[in-house]
């Protein structure tokens, strides 16, 4: 999948790059408490990352790989 922006109440929170829809759903489910930060009424959604958001993800991934990080060990970044 392409870089995907996670939104909480339409505010971008992080950019992730899941391998498939199942991976994205698992992330949202497992990170729900962190993403909502105590606001149980908030709504979590996602969309394709903008060019700027995708560029931030790619820069962070490049830094991760320079430090000998594996492709599988990198998922996303906060915005």
N, C-alpha and C positions, 0 to 999 in steps of 0.2 A: 504494500500500500504506500501511498504518498504520505508526506508529512501532514498531520492532522492537528488542528487546534482544538483544545478542550475549552469550552466556555461554561462559565457559571453565571447564570442570569445575564447572558449575552456579553459577558466580559471575558476576554481571553485570559486564561490562567496558565496554560502550558502547551507546548508543542511536542507531540509524540509521533513515532513512526512505527505503528504496529505492523505485524506481518500479514494479518488478515482481520476480518471483521470479528472473529471470535477473540482474537488477541485484544482488540480495541474494547470489546464488551467486558472482558475480564479485567482490564485496567480500570475502566470506569467503575465497575462493581467493587474492586478491591481498594480503590483510592477514594471512594465516595466520602468517607468521613473526613479525610484530609481536604478534599476539594470543597466540601460544604462548610468546613470550619465552624461547625456548630449551628449553622443556619439551615435547619432541616426543610425549610420552605423553599429554598433555592432550587433552581432547575439546571441540571447538567445537560449540555448538548455538545455537538462537535460539528466541525466543517473542515473543508480543505484549508490548509494553511495558506496565508497570503505569501507573496514573494518575499517580503521582509521577514516574516515568521519562519518560513522555510530556510532562508539564508542563515538565520540565527541557529536553527537546528543543525544545519550542515557545518557551520563553524564549530559548534560544540562537539559534533561528532568527529571532526578532523582533529581537534585537540585531544579527544578521547583516544583516537587511534595512534596519535603521535606518542602517547604514553603507553603504547603496547596494549591498549584495550581491545577486546574482541568485539566483533560486530554484534554478537549475541548479547553482550553485556551492556549495551547502550540502548536506551529506549526513548528518552525525552528530556526536555529542559523546562524549567519554569519561565514564565515571561514576566 
